[in-house]
Amino acid sequence: MFYEPSYDKVLRQMVEWVVTHEGTVLDAVLARRNARIHGFQRTGSRIQERIENFAQQLFKATEEPGGTFYWPRELEPYEEISFL
C-alpha cells in the first residue's frame, strides 16, 4: 500500500510525526525511519522521493552539504536548539 494514492493520508501523518517528535531531521533519516516501519530493508530512490514530497509540503527545510534537513513547525531554520 505504500505507493498507493489511497495511503497518502497515513504516510503524510507518519512523516509529520517523525519530524515533529524527533526534531530537525535529515532527509535520509526521515526516509529510512518510514521505510523500516513499512518493512522495507532498503531505502531506494522511490521511497526517498515519496517521503520527501510530503516533508516538503509540511515543513521548512534547509540544504546542507550532508542533505536536506526538515524543521518542526515550532522552530525556525537555524534557530539555536536547547538540549537541556
C-alpha positions as CSV (number, residue, x, y, z in Angstrom):
1,M,0.0,0.0,0.0
2,F,3.0,2.3,0.5
3,Y,2.8,3.6,-3.1
4,E,-0.9,3.8,-3.4
5,P,-2.6,7.2,-3.5
6,S,-5.2,5.9,-1.1
7,Y,-2.4,5.6,1.5
8,D,-1.2,9.2,1.2
9,K,-3.1,10.4,4.3
10,V,-1.5,7.7,6.5
11,L,2.0,8.2,5.1
12,R,1.7,12.0,5.5
13,Q,0.8,11.6,9.1
14,M,3.8,9.3,9.7
15,V,6.2,11.8,8.1
16,E,4.7,14.6,10.2
17,W,5.1,12.5,13.4
18,V,8.8,11.8,12.9
19,V,9.7,15.4,12.2
20,T,7.5,16.8,15.0
21,H,8.7,14.4,17.6
22,E,12.3,13.8,16.7
23,G,13.1,17.4,15.9
24,T,15.2,18.7,13.0
25,V,15.8,15.6,10.9
26,L,17.9,14.7,7.8
27,D,16.0,13.7,4.7
28,A,17.8,10.3,4.5
29,V,17.0,9.5,8.2
30,L,13.3,10.5,7.7
31,A,13.0,8.2,4.7
32,R,14.9,5.4,6.4
33,R,12.6,5.6,9.5
34,N,9.5,5.4,7.4
35,A,10.9,2.6,5.2
36,R,11.7,0.4,8.2
37,I,8.2,1.0,9.7
38,H,6.8,-0.5,6.5
39,G,9.2,-3.5,6.5
40,F,11.5,-2.3,3.7
41,Q,15.1,-3.4,4.2
42,R,16.5,-0.7,1.8
43,T,15.5,2.9,1.2
44,G,15.6,3.3,-2.5
45,S,15.1,6.5,-4.5
46,R,11.3,5.9,-5.0
47,I,10.8,5.6,-1.2
48,Q,13.0,8.6,-0.6
49,E,11.2,10.7,-3.2
50,R,7.7,9.8,-1.8
51,I,8.7,10.7,1.8
52,E,10.4,13.9,0.7
53,N,7.3,15.0,-1.3
54,F,5.3,15.0,1.9
55,A,8.1,16.6,4.0
56,Q,8.4,19.4,1.5
57,Q,4.7,20.1,1.7
58,L,4.7,20.1,5.5
59,F,7.9,21.7,6.8
60,K,10.5,24.3,6.2
61,A,13.8,22.9,5.0
62,T,17.5,23.8,4.9
63,E,20.0,22.5,2.4
64,E,23.3,21.4,4.0
65,P,26.3,19.6,2.5
66,G,25.0,16.3,4.0
67,G,21.5,16.6,2.7
68,T,18.2,18.4,3.4
69,F,17.1,19.0,7.0
70,Y,13.4,19.3,7.8
71,W,12.4,21.5,10.7
72,P,9.5,21.1,13.1
73,R,6.9,24.0,12.8
74,E,7.8,25.5,16.1
75,L,11.4,26.0,15.1
76,E,12.8,28.4,12.6
77,P,15.6,27.1,10.5
78,Y,19.0,27.8,12.0
79,E,17.4,28.6,15.4
80,E,19.6,27.5,18.2
81,I,18.2,24.3,19.8
82,S,18.5,23.9,23.6
83,F,19.3,20.3,24.6
84,L,18.9,20.9,28.3
